[in-house]
Amino acid sequence: MRNSILIILFLLASTAFAQEPPEEKLPPRTAEEEALKQTERLTRELDITDTLTRDTLYRLHLKYAVLRHKGLTRAENLQYMQQATEELKQILSPEQFDRFMNHRSAAHPRMPQPPMNRLSVPEDLPDTTRMLLPPPPPPQ
């Protein structure tokens, strides 16, 4: 009797968890919405009050948002990001650009780079361990 009650409770609990509604995905943003959001964020973070600068930033963000929506390759995206950064450097004051770069580097820290020659073997390893490792690459 006790086992059957436990089984019924288990089944009720498992069906309650199984019936959660799926998460609704947000519709993708248009290039205009994306550019407006980026411009608002940047004007808020860098305390930009000049309307001419805001309009210029919006046009810059819109230009690159349209390019991103075209489905470019990773290399092309990287190239366009570098161009956008150069254009931002011309639009913003030097202190605003420094704040932008500091904020960007804090938001996206770089991963540590692995050592270039991972196949180099320490000299103090026993010979039996050296036999298991692949040979080092030829010197260039």
Secondary structure, DSSP 4 states (H G I P E B T S, - for coil): -HHHHHHHHHHHHHHHHHTPPPPPPPPPPPHHHHHHHHHHHHHHHHT---HHHHHHHHHHHHHHHHHHTT---HHHHHHHHHHHHHHHHHHS-HHHHHHHHHHHHHHSPPPPPPPS-TT---TTS-HHHHHHSPPPPPP-
